[in-house]
Amino acid sequence: MKQINNNTMKKLNVTQKLIKSHLIEGEMKTGCEIGLKIDHILQQDATGTLIMLELEKIGLVQAKTAVAVQYVDHNLLQTDYKNADDHTFLQSAATKFGYWYSRPGNGISHVVHMERFGQPGKSMIGSDSHTCSAGSLGMLAIGSGGLDVAMAASGKLFYITMPKILGVELTGKLNDWVSAKDVILEMLRRYDVKGGVGYIIEYFGDGLKYLSTWDRHVIANMGAELGATTSVFPSDKVTKAMLAQEGREDDWQQIIADEGASYDKYEKINLSEVVPLIATPGSPGNVVTVDQVAGKPISQVVIGSSANPGLRDFWIVSQIVKGKILPTEVSLDINPSSRQKIEDLGKTGALTDFIKAGARFHQTGCMGCIGMGQAPSSNTISLRTMPRNFPGRSGTPDDKVYLCSPETAAASALNGQITNPVEWGKTMAYPKYKAPGKVSINSTMLVPPAIKGHRIDLRKGPNIKSLPDFKPLENNFNVPVLLKMGDNISTDEILKAGAEVLPLRSNIAAISMYAFYVINKNFEQLAKKALHSHGGHLVVAGENYAQGSSREHAAIAPRYLGQKAVIAKSFARIGFQNLVNFGIIPFIFESPDDYEKIEPDNTIAFKNIVEAIKSDNTITIYSNNDEIKLRCQLTERQKNIILVGGLINYLQL
């Protein structure tokens, strides 16, 4: 593949067409900051409460995008008043600010948006890292921190650094007992969790005609796990067929790459050569063949999430377990992805097949994927068709979560141990799925935007607290290093997920006690002590710091506890921007080897920081008398945000 010539570019790939049609500021040149017009906004409840509080502080009257939707799909367990109060607050905020409101139990945000709102050619940002799922429809859909979403809702541009484009050519056709999940696991096997950083991944090739739009959703969804800015598929006849199923064929437009279009980097996957794969515990990048871990006993299998949400993904499992009884030591949990999918599972008889086999049927939502229930038993293996398996994310501290396809999950559930579905398939014919001509269209739990809703008052329960104020950047500070961490630290480790913590998302003071809790349970106390003695603290990390979820709480909670800076070898895209948005300086080692020179409890002096940031100067610090040079790579806009203490302060100037 030829390299893109940014100056004479004529033949455009799909990504370039989507960016060009929304580009308002900057040049479509790799490494340049660009400002994009946003058409759609997606918010989920775990991050949406904070966004609505930000919109209140900004003083928004009416959302200024064509479509803005507030979904409730994460904080569904109502073990006390907190989540229920959040739902009431979010509905009042949706009414006040002119959003659609998807009620609790309606479905996973990415799935319902694809069913009812997604449209080829449109741009979207969402306060969930898996917003990239909508790339399966030919959208430019990017996950981001909540403040960036709030800006877009206010009519402001969305800014990113123009990524490179990785073109992945798909050829051939998947064999029986292998499905789309194995394709994205193959990408993770090749690239790991940081191999996509700085790229948009665009899929093309003859193999696409064999992948439904929901198959493409599976692949696009876990592009977030590769660290990619987003993933993009063309809008073709397959896309048109899906929209016709949903009664929205008029929303279709063809968007395909020009003949002769090129990419910054090229990859090829022959679908006929893909084998059943599985991500072993700890990271979605720990991918091996199922054969390599076959035979390990399991206690739980969970089907669902935004990573495998299609009707086919549930149906295929139902047909594999049909007429059989699950082993007593295995819990098969079904998390339907939308109410539409539940209706269609009932129509096909799949729901009955699940019940007769002994499966447990749960309400539609993210559930176990975000640690909201369905925690596995201690020190046992849980197989999940989900996107993430970071340590403890399931709610069980010593969890052993594996990520796999529906076929691998179903065969393993019946066998009581990790099982290669190709081998299992020798005992039965592979069920052949035929998509319905029309699906069950259900919009009864979608509340449309109100007329003149801005007149109402927000309904805040006792757990919902206004955002704290943050001071501008200090020119000099002298603070201790509270943590030194390794590579690929996830936002789950920076700010704990799960049923215990998620209800506190609208209360920064309360949720801050869980900052870095997974790494050090005493972090809050250490941070408060450092805040009293030194006015704050910093942490040090390796490569790809703050990967994973888009949760800006992983920045705002440490900031609330006095975090001044993070020094790392590199940062994940969303994590970096969230730090900037809340006034935490994201320093990068000029020499990665200097990482070894800093130890926990070192106290480090920073001097003349304001001038250094303004002038792009290298900053010199000292640790145990070792000289260390740091860089702070910011755009002019980001510099101004950091200097005043964060994006909200910047907007109020």
C-alpha positions as CSV (number, residue, x, y, z in Angstrom):
1,M,0.0,0.0,0.0
2,K,1.2,3.5,-0.8
3,Q,1.7,6.1,1.8
4,I,-0.8,9.0,1.9
5,N,0.4,12.2,0.4
6,N,-1.3,14.8,2.5
7,N,-0.6,17.6,0.1
8,T,-2.0,16.0,-3.1
9,M,-4.5,13.7,-1.6
10,K,-7.3,13.0,-4.2
11,K,-8.4,9.4,-3.7
12,L,-10.0,9.3,-0.3
13,N,-10.6,6.3,2.0
14,V,-13.8,6.2,4.1
15,T,-12.1,7.7,7.2
16,Q,-10.9,10.7,5.2
17,K,-14.3,11.2,3.7
18,L,-15.9,11.2,7.1
19,I,-13.4,13.6,8.6
20,K,-13.4,15.9,5.6
21,S,-17.1,16.3,5.7
22,H,-17.0,17.4,9.4
23,L,-13.7,19.4,9.4
24,I,-14.1,23.0,10.6
25,E,-10.6,23.8,11.9
26,G,-7.1,22.5,11.1
27,E,-5.7,20.5,8.3
28,M,-6.3,16.8,7.6
29,K,-2.6,16.2,8.1
30,T,-1.2,13.6,10.5
31,G,-0.3,15.1,13.8
32,C,-2.2,18.4,13.4
33,E,-5.0,19.3,15.8
34,I,-8.3,19.3,14.0
35,G,-11.7,20.6,15.1
36,L,-14.8,18.6,14.0
37,K,-18.5,19.4,13.9
38,I,-20.4,16.8,15.9
39,D,-23.9,15.6,14.8
40,H,-24.7,13.0,17.5
41,I,-24.0,12.8,21.2
42,L,-24.2,9.6,23.2
43,Q,-24.1,9.6,27.0
44,Q,-24.5,6.7,29.4
45,D,-25.5,7.2,33.0
46,A,-22.2,6.3,34.7
47,T,-20.5,9.3,33.0
48,G,-23.7,11.2,32.1
49,T,-24.4,12.5,35.6
50,L,-21.1,14.4,35.6
51,I,-21.8,15.8,32.1
52,M,-25.2,17.1,33.2
53,L,-23.6,18.8,36.2
54,E,-21.0,20.3,33.8
55,L,-23.8,21.5,31.5
56,E,-25.5,23.1,34.5
57,K,-22.2,24.9,35.4
58,I,-21.7,26.0,31.8
59,G,-25.3,27.3,31.7
60,L,-26.5,25.3,28.6
61,V,-30.1,26.0,27.6
62,Q,-30.6,23.5,24.7
63,A,-28.4,20.8,23.2
64,K,-27.1,22.1,19.9
65,T,-26.4,18.8,18.1
66,A,-28.9,17.1,15.7
67,V,-29.2,14.2,18.1
68,A,-28.4,14.0,21.8
69,V,-29.3,10.9,23.8
70,Q,-28.9,10.2,27.5
71,Y,-29.0,6.4,28.1
72,V,-29.3,4.5,31.4
73,D,-27.5,1.2,31.0
74,H,-24.7,1.0,33.6
75,N,-26.0,1.8,37.1
76,L,-29.1,-0.4,37.0
77,L,-28.9,-2.2,40.3
78,Q,-31.0,-0.3,42.8
79,T,-29.6,-1.7,46.1
80,D,-30.4,1.7,47.7
81,Y,-31.5,5.2,46.7
82,K,-28.4,6.4,44.9
83,N,-28.9,4.8,41.4
84,A,-32.6,5.5,41.4
85,D,-31.9,9.2,42.3
86,D,-29.4,9.3,39.5
87,H,-32.0,8.1,37.1
88,T,-34.5,10.7,38.2
89,F,-31.8,13.4,38.0
90,L,-30.8,12.3,34.5
91,Q,-34.4,12.3,33.2
92,S,-34.8,15.8,34.6
93,A,-31.5,16.9,33.0
94,A,-32.5,15.3,29.6
95,T,-35.7,17.3,29.7
96,K,-34.0,20.5,30.7
97,F,-31.2,20.3,28.1
98,G,-33.1,18.9,25.2
99,Y,-31.9,15.3,25.1
100,W,-33.6,12.1,24.2
101,Y,-33.9,9.9,27.3
102,S,-33.5,6.1,27.2
103,R,-35.1,4.8,30.3
104,P,-33.5,2.1,32.6
105,G,-34.0,-1.3,31.0
106,N,-34.3,-0.1,27.5
107,G,-30.9,-1.4,26.4
108,I,-27.2,-0.8,26.1
109,S,-26.5,2.7,24.7
110,H,-24.4,1.5,21.7
111,V,-27.0,-1.0,20.7
112,V,-30.1,1.2,21.0
113,H,-28.3,4.0,19.2
114,M,-27.4,1.7,16.3
115,E,-31.0,0.5,16.2
116,R,-32.9,3.8,16.4
117,F,-30.5,6.7,15.7
118,G,-27.3,5.6,14.0
119,Q,-26.8,7.0,10.5
120,P,-24.0,6.5,7.9
121,G,-22.0,9.7,7.3
122,K,-22.7,11.3,10.7
123,S,-20.2,12.2,13.4
124,M,-20.7,11.2,17.0
125,I,-18.8,11.5,20.3
126,G,-19.8,9.7,23.4
127,S,-18.9,9.6,27.0
128,D,-18.1,5.9,26.7
129,S,-14.9,4.5,25.1
130,H,-17.0,2.0,23.1
131,T,-18.8,4.7,21.2
132,C,-16.5,3.5,18.4
133,S,-19.0,0.7,17.9
134,A,-21.0,2.9,15.6
135,G,-18.2,2.9,13.1
136,S,-19.8,-0.3,12.0
137,L,-22.5,1.8,10.4
138,G,-20.1,4.0,8.5
139,M,-20.2,6.7,11.2
140,L,-17.2,8.7,12.6
141,A,-17.9,7.7,16.2
142,I,-15.3,8.5,18.9
143,G,-15.3,8.0,22.6
144,S,-14.2,10.9,24.8
145,G,-14.2,12.3,28.2
146,G,-17.4,13.9,29.5
147,L,-16.2,17.5,29.3
148,D,-15.5,17.2,25.6
149,V,-19.0,15.8,25.2
150,A,-20.4,18.7,27.2
151,M,-18.6,21.1,24.8
152,A,-20.1,19.4,21.8
153,A,-23.6,19.6,23.4
154,S,-23.0,23.3,23.7
155,G,-22.2,23.6,20.0
156,K,-18.4,23.7,20.3
157,L,-16.1,21.7,18.1
158,F,-14.5,18.5,19.1
159,Y,-10.7,18.6,19.0
160,I,-8.4,15.7,18.3
161,T,-5.0,15.2,16.8
162,M,-5.4,14.0,13.3
163,P,-4.6,10.2,13.5
164,K,-2.9,8.0,11.1
165,I,-5.1,5.5,9.3
166,L,-4.5,1.7,9.5
167,G,-6.2,-0.1,6.6
168,V,-7.2,-3.7,7.4
169,E,-8.1,-5.7,4.3
170,L,-10.4,-8.7,5.1
171,T,-10.5,-11.5,2.6
172,G,-12.1,-14.9,2.6
173,K,-15.0,-16.1,4.8
174,L,-15.1,-17.3,8.4
175,N,-15.4,-21.0,8.9
176,D,-18.1,-22.6,11.0
177,W,-17.7,-22.2,14.8
178,V,-15.6,-19.0,14.2
179,S,-17.2,-15.6,14.4
180,A,-16.5,-11.8,14.4
181,K,-15.2,-11.9,18.0
182,D,-12.3,-14.1,16.9
183,V,-11.5,-11.5,14.2
184,I,-11.0,-8.7,16.7
185,L,-9.1,-11.0,19.1
186,E,-6.8,-11.8,16.1
187,M,-6.2,-8.0,15.8
188,L,-5.4,-7.9,19.6
189,R,-3.1,-10.9,19.2
190,R,-1.2,-8.9,16.6
191,Y,-1.3,-5.4,18.1
192,D,-2.0,-5.8,21.9
193,V,-3.7,-3.0,23.8
194,K,-1.5,-0.1,22.6
195,G,-0.9,-1.1,19.0
196,G,-3.8,1.1,17.7
197,V,-2.8,4.2,19.6
198,G,-2.7,7.2,17.2
199,Y,-4.6,5.3,14.5
200,I,-8.1,5.1,13.1
201,I,-8.6,1.5,11.9
202,E,-10.5,1.2,8.7
203,Y,-11.7,-2.2,7.5
204,F,-12.2,-3.0,3.8
205,G,-12.0,-5.9,1.3
206,D,-14.1,-8.6,-0.2
207,G,-14.5,-10.4,3.1
208,L,-16.8,-7.6,4.4
209,K,-19.7,-9.0,2.3
210,Y,-19.8,-12.0,4.7
211,L,-19.9,-9.8,7.8
212,S,-23.3,-8.4,8.9
213,T,-23.5,-4.9,10.4
214,W,-23.8,-6.5,13.9
215,D,-20.6,-8.6,13.1
216,R,-18.9,-5.3,12.2
217,H,-20.2,-3.8,15.5
218,V,-18.3,-6.6,17.4
219,I,-15.1,-5.7,15.6
220,A,-15.5,-1.9,15.9
221,N,-16.4,-2.1,19.6
222,M,-13.1,-3.6,20.7
223,G,-11.1,-1.2,18.6
224,A,-11.1,0.7,21.9
225,E,-9.1,-2.2,23.4
226,L,-6.5,-1.7,20.7
227,G,-6.2,1.9,21.9
228,A,-7.4,3.2,18.5
229,T,-9.1,6.6,18.1
230,T,-12.0,4.7,16.5
231,S,-12.8,2.0,13.9
232,V,-14.5,2.6,10.6
233,F,-16.4,0.4,8.1
234,P,-17.8,1.4,4.8
235,S,-21.6,2.0,4.4
236,D,-22.5,-0.5,1.8
237,K,-25.3,-2.9,0.8
238,V,-24.9,-4.8,4.1
239,T,-25.4,-1.5,6.0
240,K,-28.5,-0.8,3.9
241,A,-30.0,-4.2,4.7
242,M,-29.6,-3.6,8.4
243,L,-31.3,-0.2,8.3
244,A,-34.1,-1.7,6.2
245,Q,-34.6,-4.3,9.0
246,E,-35.0,-1.4,11.4
247,G,-37.4,0.4,9.2
248,R,-34.9,3.2,8.5
249,E,-33.7,2.5,5.0
250,D,-34.1,6.2,4.1
251,D,-31.2,7.0,6.6
252,W,-28.8,5.0,4.4
253,Q,-26.2,6.5,2.1
254,Q,-23.3,4.7,0.4
255,I,-19.9,5.6,1.7
256,I,-17.1,3.6,0.3
257,A,-13.4,4.2,-0.3
258,D,-12.3,5.7,-3.7
259,E,-10.6,3.2,-6.0
260,G,-6.9,3.6,-5.4
261,A,-7.3,5.1,-1.9
262,S,-4.4,4.4,0.4
263,Y,-3.5,4.1,4.1
264,D,-0.7,5.0,6.4
265,K,-0.3,1.4,7.4
266,Y,-1.7,-1.8,5.9
267,E,-2.8,-5.1,7.5
268,K,-4.5,-8.2,6.0
269,I,-6.6,-10.9,7.6
270,N,-7.8,-13.9,5.7
271,L,-11.0,-14.7,7.5
272,S,-10.8,-18.4,6.4
273,E,-7.6,-18.7,8.4
274,V,-8.9,-17.2,11.7
275,V,-9.2,-19.8,14.5
276,P,-11.1,-19.7,17.9
277,L,-9.2,-17.3,20.1
278,I,-9.4,-16.2,23.7
279,A,-8.0,-13.4,25.9
280,T,-6.6,-14.7,29.1
281,P,-7.0,-12.9,32.4
282,G,-5.7,-9.4,33.1
283,S,-5.9,-7.8,29.7
284,P,-7.8,-8.0,26.4
285,G,-4.4,-8.2,24.7
286,N,-3.4,-11.5,26.3
287,V,-4.7,-13.5,23.4
288,V,-4.0,-17.1,22.7
289,T,-5.7,-19.9,20.8
290,V,-8.5,-21.6,22.6
291,D,-6.5,-24.9,22.2
292,Q,-3.7,-23.4,24.4
293,V,-6.0,-23.2,27.4
294,A,-8.6,-25.9,26.7
295,G,-9.5,-28.1,29.6
296,K,-9.4,-25.5,32.3
297,P,-12.6,-25.9,34.5
298,I,-15.0,-23.0,34.5
299,S,-17.7,-21.7,36.9
300,Q,-19.5,-19.0,34.9
301,V,-20.3,-18.0,31.3
302,V,-21.7,-14.6,30.6
303,I,-23.3,-13.8,27.1
304,G,-24.0,-10.2,26.1
305,S,-22.6,-6.7,26.4
306,S,-21.9,-4.1,23.7
307,A,-19.1,-6.3,22.5
308,N,-21.4,-9.1,21.3
309,P,-24.9,-7.6,21.2
310,G,-26.4,-8.9,17.9
311,L,-29.4,-11.1,17.7
312,R,-27.2,-13.8,16.1
313,D,-24.8,-13.8,19.0
314,F,-27.6,-14.7,21.5
315,W,-29.4,-17.0,19.0
316,I,-26.3,-19.1,18.2
317,V,-25.7,-19.8,21.9
318,S,-29.4,-20.7,22.4
319,Q,-29.1,-23.3,19.6
320,I,-25.9,-24.8,20.9
321,V,-27.5,-25.4,24.4
322,K,-30.9,-26.2,23.0
323,G,-32.3,-29.5,24.4
324,K,-29.3,-29.9,26.7
325,I,-28.9,-29.3,30.5
326,L,-26.0,-27.1,31.8
327,P,-23.7,-28.7,34.3
328,T,-24.6,-27.9,37.9
329,E,-21.2,-26.3,38.5
330,V,-21.7,-23.7,35.6
331,S,-23.8,-20.6,35.7
332,L,-24.8,-19.4,32.2
333,D,-25.8,-15.8,32.4
334,I,-27.6,-14.0,29.6
335,N,-27.5,-10.2,29.4
336,P,-29.7,-9.1,26.5
337,S,-28.5,-6.0,24.8
338,S,-31.9,-4.3,24.0
339,R,-35.6,-4.7,24.4
340,Q,-35.8,-5.3,20.7
341,K,-33.4,-8.2,21.0
342,I,-35.5,-9.6,23.9
343,E,-38.6,-9.5,21.7
344,D,-36.9,-11.2,18.8
345,L,-35.3,-13.9,21.1
346,G,-38.9,-14.6,22.2
347,K,-40.2,-14.8,18.6
348,T,-37.4,-17.2,17.5
349,G,-38.0,-19.5,20.5
350,A,-34.4,-18.8,21.7
351,L,-35.6,-17.4,25.0
352,T,-37.4,-20.6,25.8
353,D,-34.4,-22.6,24.8
354,F,-32.2,-20.7,27.3
355,I,-34.7,-21.2,30.1
356,K,-35.1,-24.9,29.5
357,A,-31.3,-25.4,29.4
358,G,-31.0,-23.7,32.8
359,A,-29.6,-20.3,31.8
360,R,-30.1,-17.2,34.0
361,F,-31.8,-14.3,32.2
362,H,-30.9,-10.8,33.3
363,Q,-32.2,-7.3,32.5
364,T,-30.9,-5.6,29.5
365,G,-27.8,-3.4,30.3
366,C,-24.1,-3.5,30.7
367,M,-24.4,-5.5,34.0
368,G,-21.4,-7.8,34.5
369,C,-19.3,-6.0,31.9
370,I,-18.9,-3.0,34.2
371,G,-19.0,-5.1,37.4
372,M,-22.6,-4.3,38.1
373,G,-23.6,-7.7,39.5
374,Q,-22.7,-11.2,38.1
375,A,-19.4,-11.3,40.0
376,P,-17.9,-14.8,39.7
377,S,-17.0,-17.0,42.6
378,S,-13.5,-16.6,44.1
379,N,-10.6,-18.0,42.2
380,T,-12.6,-19.5,39.4
381,I,-12.8,-18.9,35.7
382,S,-15.5,-16.8,34.1
383,L,-15.8,-16.8,30.3
384,R,-17.4,-13.7,28.9
385,T,-18.3,-12.3,25.4
386,M,-17.3,-8.9,26.8
387,P,-14.6,-6.4,25.9
388,R,-12.6,-6.1,29.0
389,N,-11.0,-8.3,31.7
390,F,-8.9,-5.9,33.7
391,P,-8.1,-7.4,37.2
392,G,-11.0,-7.1,39.6
393,R,-13.3,-5.4,37.1
394,S,-15.9,-8.2,37.5
395,G,-16.3,-7.4,41.2
396,T,-14.3,-10.4,42.4
397,P,-10.7,-9.4,43.6
398,D,-9.1,-12.7,42.4
399,D,-11.2,-13.1,39.3
400,K,-10.0,-15.1,36.3
401,V,-12.0,-13.6,33.4
402,Y,-11.4,-14.8,29.8
403,L,-12.9,-13.1,26.8
404,C,-14.2,-15.2,23.9
405,S,-16.7,-15.7,21.1
406,P,-20.3,-16.9,21.7
407,E,-19.4,-20.2,20.1
408,T,-16.5,-20.8,22.5
409,A,-18.6,-19.6,25.4
410,A,-21.5,-22.0,24.6
411,A,-19.4,-25.0,24.0
412,S,-17.4,-24.4,27.2
413,A,-20.6,-23.9,29.2
414,L,-21.9,-27.3,28.2
415,N,-18.6,-29.0,28.7
416,G,-17.8,-27.4,32.1
417,Q,-14.3,-26.4,30.9
418,I,-12.7,-24.2,28.2
419,T,-13.5,-25.9,25.0
420,N,-12.5,-25.4,21.3
421,P,-15.9,-25.0,19.6
422,V,-14.5,-26.5,16.4
423,E,-13.8,-29.7,18.2
424,W,-17.1,-29.5,20.0
425,G,-18.7,-28.9,16.6
426,K,-17.8,-32.4,15.5
427,T,-20.7,-33.6,17.7
428,M,-23.4,-31.4,16.1
429,A,-24.1,-29.4,13.0
430,Y,-23.2,-25.7,13.2
431,P,-26.5,-23.8,13.5
432,K,-27.1,-21.6,10.5
433,Y,-28.4,-18.2,11.4
434,K,-30.8,-16.4,9.0
435,A,-31.5,-12.7,9.8
436,P,-35.1,-11.7,9.9
437,G,-36.4,-9.4,7.2
438,K,-37.8,-7.1,9.8
439,V,-36.9,-6.9,13.5
440,S,-39.0,-5.9,16.4
441,I,-39.0,-2.2,16.6
442,N,-39.4,-1.0,20.2
443,S,-39.2,2.7,21.1
444,T,-41.6,2.7,24.0
445,M,-38.9,3.5,26.5
446,L,-37.3,6.3,24.5
447,V,-38.5,9.7,25.7
448,P,-38.2,12.4,23.1
449,P,-36.7,15.9,23.8
450,A,-39.1,18.2,25.6
451,I,-40.3,21.5,24.2
452,K,-39.2,24.4,26.5
453,G,-37.8,21.9,29.0
454,H,-35.1,24.4,30.1
455,R,-37.7,25.9,32.4
456,I,-37.7,22.9,34.7
457,D,-35.5,22.5,37.8
458,L,-33.0,19.7,38.0
459,R,-34.0,17.0,40.5
460,K,-31.0,16.2,42.7
461,G,-31.0,13.5,45.4
462,P,-28.8,13.8,48.5
463,N,-25.9,11.9,46.7
464,I,-25.7,14.3,43.8
465,K,-23.2,17.1,44.5
466,S,-22.1,20.0,42.4
467,L,-18.7,20.0,40.8
468,P,-15.8,21.2,42.9
469,D,-13.9,24.3,41.9
470,F,-10.2,24.0,40.9
471,K,-7.5,26.6,41.1
472,P,-5.2,27.7,38.2
473,L,-1.8,26.1,37.7
474,E,0.9,27.1,40.2
475,N,4.2,28.1,38.8
476,N,6.2,26.3,41.5
477,F,5.4,23.3,43.6
478,N,7.2,20.6,45.6
479,V,5.3,17.4,45.9
480,P,5.9,13.7,46.7
481,V,5.5,10.7,44.3
482,L,2.8,8.6,45.8
483,L,2.8,5.7,43.3
484,K,5.1,4.3,40.7
485,M,3.2,2.1,38.3
486,G,4.0,0.0,35.2
487,D,2.7,-0.1,31.6
488,N,-1.0,-0.1,30.5
489,I,-2.5,1.1,33.7
490,S,-6.2,1.2,33.1
491,T,-8.9,3.6,34.3
492,D,-10.3,0.6,36.2
493,E,-7.1,0.7,38.3
494,I,-7.1,4.5,38.6
495,L,-10.8,4.7,39.6
496,K,-12.4,1.4,40.6
497,A,-15.5,0.1,38.7
498,G,-18.2,-2.1,40.1
499,A,-21.5,-2.0,42.0
500,E,-19.9,-0.5,45.1
501,V,-18.4,2.5,43.3
502,L,-20.5,3.3,40.3
503,P,-23.4,4.8,42.4
504,L,-21.0,7.5,43.6
505,R,-20.3,8.9,40.1
506,S,-22.2,12.1,40.9
507,N,-20.4,12.7,44.2
508,I,-16.7,13.5,43.6
509,A,-15.9,13.8,47.3
510,A,-17.3,10.3,48.0
511,I,-15.9,8.6,44.9
512,S,-12.4,10.0,45.5
513,M,-11.8,7.4,48.2
514,Y,-11.6,4.8,45.5
515,A,-8.9,6.6,43.5
516,F,-6.1,4.1,42.8
517,Y,-7.8,1.7,45.3
518,V,-7.1,-1.3,43.2
519,I,-3.3,-0.5,43.3
520,N,-3.1,0.8,46.9
521,K,-6.1,0.8,49.2
522,N,-4.5,3.5,51.4
523,F,-4.1,5.9,48.5
524,E,-6.8,8.4,49.6
525,Q,-5.2,8.7,53.0
526,L,-1.7,9.2,51.5
527,A,-3.1,11.8,49.1
528,K,-4.8,13.8,51.8
529,K,-1.7,13.7,53.9
530,A,0.4,15.0,51.0
531,L,-2.2,17.6,50.3
532,H,-1.9,18.9,53.8
533,S,1.9,18.7,54.0
534,H,2.9,19.6,50.4
535,G,-0.2,21.0,48.7
536,G,-0.6,17.9,46.5
537,H,1.1,14.9,44.9
538,L,2.0,13.2,41.6
539,V,2.2,9.7,40.3
540,V,4.5,8.0,37.8
541,A,3.7,5.4,35.2
542,G,5.0,3.5,32.2
543,E,3.5,3.2,28.7
544,N,-0.1,3.8,27.7
545,Y,-1.3,5.3,31.0
546,A,-5.1,5.6,31.5
547,Q,-6.1,3.1,28.9
548,G,-9.5,1.6,28.8
549,S,-12.7,3.4,29.8
550,S,-13.4,7.0,29.0
551,R,-14.4,7.8,32.6
552,E,-13.1,11.3,33.5
553,H,-13.6,10.4,37.1
554,A,-10.1,8.8,36.7
555,A,-8.8,12.4,36.4
556,I,-11.2,14.4,38.5
557,A,-11.0,12.2,41.6
558,P,-7.2,12.3,41.8
559,R,-7.4,16.1,41.1
560,Y,-9.8,16.5,44.0
561,L,-7.2,14.7,46.1
562,G,-4.5,17.2,45.0
563,Q,-2.8,15.5,42.1
564,K,-0.6,18.1,40.3
565,A,0.8,15.9,37.5
566,V,1.3,12.5,36.0
567,I,4.8,11.6,34.7
568,A,4.6,8.7,32.2
569,K,6.3,7.2,29.2
570,S,3.1,7.7,27.2
571,F,-0.6,8.2,27.6
572,A,-3.8,6.8,26.2
573,R,-5.7,9.3,24.0
574,I,-8.8,9.8,26.1
575,G,-6.9,9.6,29.4
576,F,-4.4,12.3,28.3
577,Q,-7.3,14.7,27.3
578,N,-9.1,14.1,30.6
579,L,-6.0,15.0,32.5
580,V,-5.8,18.3,30.6
581,N,-9.5,19.0,31.0
582,F,-9.1,18.9,34.7
583,G,-5.8,20.7,35.0
584,I,-3.5,17.8,35.7
585,I,-0.2,18.2,33.8
586,P,0.6,15.1,31.7
587,F,4.4,15.0,31.6
588,I,6.3,12.6,29.3
589,F,9.8,11.4,30.0
590,E,12.2,12.8,27.4
591,S,14.2,9.6,27.9
592,P,12.1,6.6,28.8
593,D,15.1,5.2,30.7
594,D,14.7,8.0,33.3
595,Y,11.6,6.2,34.5
596,E,14.0,4.1,36.5
597,K,15.4,7.1,38.4
598,I,12.2,7.9,40.2
599,E,11.0,6.0,43.2
600,P,7.8,6.3,45.4
601,D,8.2,8.8,48.2
602,N,10.7,10.9,46.3
603,T,9.8,14.6,46.7
604,I,10.2,16.5,43.4
605,A,10.5,20.2,42.9
606,F,8.9,21.9,39.8
607,K,9.9,25.4,39.1
608,N,8.8,28.0,36.4
609,I,6.2,25.6,35.1
610,V,4.0,28.3,33.5
611,E,6.7,29.7,31.3
612,A,8.0,26.2,30.4
613,I,4.5,25.1,29.2
614,K,3.9,28.4,27.3
615,S,7.2,28.1,25.5
616,D,7.3,24.3,25.0
617,N,10.6,24.1,27.0
618,T,11.9,20.9,28.5
619,I,11.4,20.8,32.2
620,T,14.2,19.6,34.4
621,I,13.5,17.9,37.7
622,Y,15.7,16.2,40.2
623,S,15.1,12.8,41.9
624,N,17.8,11.6,44.4
625,N,20.2,14.1,42.7
626,D,19.5,12.5,39.3
627,E,18.6,15.0,36.6
628,I,15.5,14.1,34.6
629,K,14.1,16.0,31.7
630,L,10.3,16.0,31.0
631,R,8.2,17.3,28.1
632,C,4.7,18.5,28.1
633,Q,3.3,18.1,24.5
634,L,0.3,20.3,24.3
635,T,-1.5,22.2,21.5
636,E,-2.0,25.9,22.1
637,R,-5.6,25.3,23.1
638,Q,-4.5,22.6,25.6
639,K,-1.9,24.9,27.1
640,N,-4.4,27.6,27.8
641,I,-6.7,25.0,29.5
642,I,-3.9,23.7,31.7
643,L,-2.7,27.1,32.7
644,V,-6.1,28.2,34.0
645,G,-6.7,24.9,35.9
646,G,-9.0,23.0,33.5
647,L,-11.6,23.3,30.8
648,I,-14.4,24.6,32.9
649,N,-12.3,27.5,34.2
650,Y,-11.2,28.1,30.6
651,L,-14.8,28.5,29.4
652,Q,-15.6,30.9,32.2
653,L,-12.9,33.4,31.3
